[in-house]
Amino acid sequence: IQGSTVQLTSSISVSGSILTSASTALIVGTSSATLLQFKSGCTQASAGSFLFSSLAVGSSVIMSLPAATGGTWTMGSSTSSLSVASGSSLSISGLASIQSRTITVAGTFVLDADNSIAKTYVLTWSAATQAAASISITVGDTVQWVWTGQSPALNLFSKSSAASFASGTPVNATQAAGSYSTTFNQAGVFPYGSSSGLSATITVVNKVWYGNGASGSTVSSSGTFANTGVTKLGLVSVNAGTFSSSSDIAFQAYGQLFQADNISLSGAVTSQQSPVKFRGSSGVNGTLFTLSSGLTLSLDLTGSVSGSWTGYSTLSYNSITIAGTLLGGELGITSSLLAVPGSLTFKAYQSALTASSVTVSGTFVSTSPVAFNPVSAGSGVLFQVTGSMTLDSASQASGLWAGTSSINHRTVTINGPFLAGQLGVQCNQFSLASGISMIFKSTGLFTVNALTAAGTFTSSAPVQFMASTGSFAGSFFSVTGTMTLDGAGLAAGTWTSPSVIHSSSVSVAGTLRAGLISMQTYTYTQIGTVTLQAYQDTFVTSSLSQTGGLFNCSSPVSFVTYNGSEGTQFSLAGGSTILDNANQGTGNWAAASSINYATVYIGNTFNAGLLAVQCSAFTVSSGSTINFKSTSLFNYLT
């Protein structure tokens, strides 16, 4: 085939050898009757390549196994273009090594055609044909059962919970005529039968690709590979600039590699029997990976069925959006921007995920712990959950955590349910939305400058809240919801270590249950409920204001400032305050509480136990009560 443009308008069948030109634009005509067929045993000449500047398939091209090339067609070049028009087909038996600057598929494009195209098996379902109803098929094949008017009438049901039709439940009513079909997408042995006692088995094995999978096809496109038709690539290694598929695509990644700078999947894509490493064309991070809404992509389906992953997959892209459902197996993710508006279920490879920005508005489940790390140190920007997130889900039932999850981003926003196992957090700003629960076991340190907890914040272990900059105190700490620290200690009534709140300003308008706690702040305000035991019987604040609620400390409390000097204000203007509550019933006080502030105002009910007071001005307002046992020290000016 020579010439600048060669157009076929009638059929050509080649059984000898083919010699082509890299400068030829080959057009296989638009008539459905036009067929270019390379029969089995056809020999490629011209250095073994089927060369063209462009190949436009407008009808049908069939390429059977070539001779003397190990069953591989070598086609195109880095500057050529390949297109398959709507309603047309390019079908290649065996393997192919395809190079093309652009590949556009609007029709049907098939590699390893003998194995890529799923088969449909038709079985007659009757007592007379029961013996023939046990068959062996491959993953992706369909079985159709047909009733042909026999007597007695029969139903059909699966005896395996793993089958794709309901176990123990007839898939149809008892009938004498009609049909039922199902597609088997995983390997296994699936017994089935009828209520009247018929029994048979479908055995499903994984596909065996050309040459027993010893090698695969390669498809390389430096520009774009766009599929809007039906593409079945068999066992293949893909390398493309931009890969997009808005329609059906089926492939298995050869060598677990699928490389493209940009990947957009918005059409049906087959489950991957093995792990897949998705990354850029040069083997490093690509630019964009998108899995559209409504799609499901399963990786390492073989490992999913066996319960043991066969390896790990990767997603390495600057921007990753999972709007569909990704069942990732063991998966490593590296991205600047990770967005999950859909569903992501996986086991984090090496219990880590690298992303500078994480936003989850869908469902995020990792069976293992996850260390969320930014791409580079200090570059973590945003960690936001508006959907739901579960970490170390495999250990949630037992509470025996497999390891530690961590979050290291400047802003952490939890606006959806968060269940984390053992967790460490390092951030500048943290917020938990009203009505939302966050349940975890703290590793101890929770570094944060500004914290707002409007929802339910529960740690089964003590938590040490300190500033992320390494300075002594954060700037703001607000509880308007419910916060429980050292929940396990509260349940047992014994403390292993103290929680710590070090912040310039602490405000409790909700409920704080803290176990043993070290409180250090400049300004403390309370209108809600606080239950605690003061660590070393000390509560450090320069100014304290309680305008409502209950302050209930089981131990004595010495209210002091950072430097031990006189504080500015100690005001109990509402609610009630109890110190050394563990001994209120007996009067056998554990030790003395103390107050050392310029002004002390008692405007509520204050039960203080053994108490020392040192102040400039002391006031008990009308209708208020202070009950205490003096240490004999009560210094005042007015």
Salt bridges, closest charged atoms under 4 A:
none
